[in-house]
Amino acid sequence: MVSLRLKWSAALLLLTTGGCGESRPTPYPATVTITYAATKPVPGAQVVLMSAEGNVSVRGSAREDGSCSLTTYQPNDGALLGKHKVLVAQPPHIGDPDVPYKGPKIASKFANFASSGFEVEVTDDPAKNKFALVVTPR
């Protein structure tokens, strides 16, 4: 009797969980490197990609060397296939709002998808998913 209940419970669990989950597109490893024209890295730069369909799908924050591994669902899992517009914004001001911001400066035009001028195309080949973006300070 117990084994029959166990079998029915397992079958019911499979029926209720199978097919209910939403299938998500697979992200592919992708990195962006943010620098100024003189190849000086821009640590802390914030990167956001928007797919051609208008979905904001990927985010990241540049490390000390200016490189940034992109995140879609889980940290550093990559970006979705296809073309993406890109914005790059300066790091957020953390701390006392009365103290002037002293972090890396990035011209405001780069913080807008329409004016940044950046577009990347993510492929299923991670070797091709390394993008260098050059920004200017304010």
C-alpha positions in Angstrom: 0.0 0.0 0.0 2.8 2.4 0.9 4.7 1.7 -2.4 1.5 2.3 -4.4 1.0 5.7 -2.6 4.6 6.6 -3.3 4.2 5.7 -7.0 1.1 7.8 -7.3 2.7 10.7 -5.4 5.7 10.6 -7.7 3.5 10.4 -10.8 1.4 13.3 -9.6 4.5 15.4 -8.9 5.9 14.7 -12.4 2.6 15.7 -14.0 2.3 18.9 -12.0 5.9 20.0 -12.6 6.5 18.8 -16.1 5.8 21.4 -18.7 4.8 24.1 -16.3 8.2 25.8 -16.3 8.8 28.5 -18.8 11.6 27.7 -21.2 14.1 30.6 -21.4 16.5 31.4 -24.3 20.0 30.3 -23.6 22.6 33.0 -22.9 26.1 32.7 -24.4 29.3 33.9 -22.7 29.9 37.5 -23.6 32.2 40.2 -22.3 32.5 44.0 -22.8 35.6 46.1 -22.1 35.0 49.8 -21.4 37.9 52.2 -22.0 38.6 55.8 -22.7 40.3 56.5 -26.1 43.8 56.1 -24.6 42.8 52.5 -23.6 42.5 53.6 -20.0 40.0 51.3 -18.3 36.8 52.7 -16.8 36.2 50.7 -13.6 32.7 50.6 -12.3 31.1 51.6 -15.6 27.5 50.2 -15.9 26.6 48.4 -19.1 23.1 47.5 -20.2 22.1 45.7 -23.5 18.7 46.0 -25.0 17.7 43.4 -27.6 16.3 44.3 -31.0 12.8 43.4 -29.6 13.2 46.2 -27.1 13.8 43.9 -24.1 16.5 44.9 -21.6 18.1 41.6 -21.3 21.7 42.0 -20.1 23.6 43.9 -17.4 27.1 44.2 -16.1 29.6 46.3 -14.1 33.2 46.9 -15.3 36.0 45.6 -13.1 39.2 47.5 -12.4 40.6 46.6 -15.8 37.5 47.8 -17.6 36.3 44.3 -18.4 32.7 43.2 -17.7 31.2 39.7 -17.9 27.5 40.1 -18.9 24.6 38.7 -16.9 21.1 37.7 -18.2 19.7 35.3 -15.6 22.5 34.4 -13.3 25.8 36.2 -12.6 28.2 36.1 -15.6 26.0 33.7 -17.6 26.3 35.8 -20.8 23.9 37.4 -23.2 21.1 36.3 -25.5 21.7 35.7 -29.2 21.1 38.6 -31.6 21.7 42.3 -32.0 21.6 44.6 -28.9 21.8 48.3 -28.5 24.2 49.2 -25.6 24.3 51.9 -23.1 27.3 52.7 -20.8 26.8 54.8 -17.7 29.1 56.0 -15.0 29.1 54.2 -11.7 26.5 55.3 -9.2 27.4 57.9 -6.6 27.6 56.1 -3.3 27.9 57.9 -0.1 27.2 61.5 1.0 25.2 63.3 -1.7 26.8 66.6 -0.6 30.3 65.3 -1.5 31.1 65.7 -5.2 31.3 62.6 -7.3 35.0 61.6 -7.8 34.6 58.4 -9.8 35.2 57.8 -13.5 33.2 60.2 -15.7 31.4 59.1 -18.8 29.6 61.5 -21.2 25.9 61.4 -20.7 25.2 60.5 -24.4 26.6 57.0 -23.7 23.9 56.4 -21.0 21.1 56.4 -23.6 20.4 53.6 -26.1 19.5 56.1 -28.8 22.6 58.2 -28.5 25.3 55.9 -27.4 26.1 54.7 -30.9 26.9 51.2 -29.6 25.5 48.0 -31.0 26.8 44.5 -30.6 25.7 41.1 -32.0 25.9 38.1 -29.7 26.6 34.8 -31.5 26.7 31.2 -30.3 30.5 31.4 -30.6 31.9 32.8 -27.3 35.2 33.8 -29.1 33.2 36.3 -31.1 31.4 37.7 -28.1 34.2 40.0 -26.9 33.3 43.7 -27.4 35.5 46.7 -26.9 33.6 50.0 -26.3 35.4 53.3 -26.1 33.7 56.2 -24.2 34.7 59.8 -23.5 34.6 61.6 -20.2 32.2 64.5 -19.8 
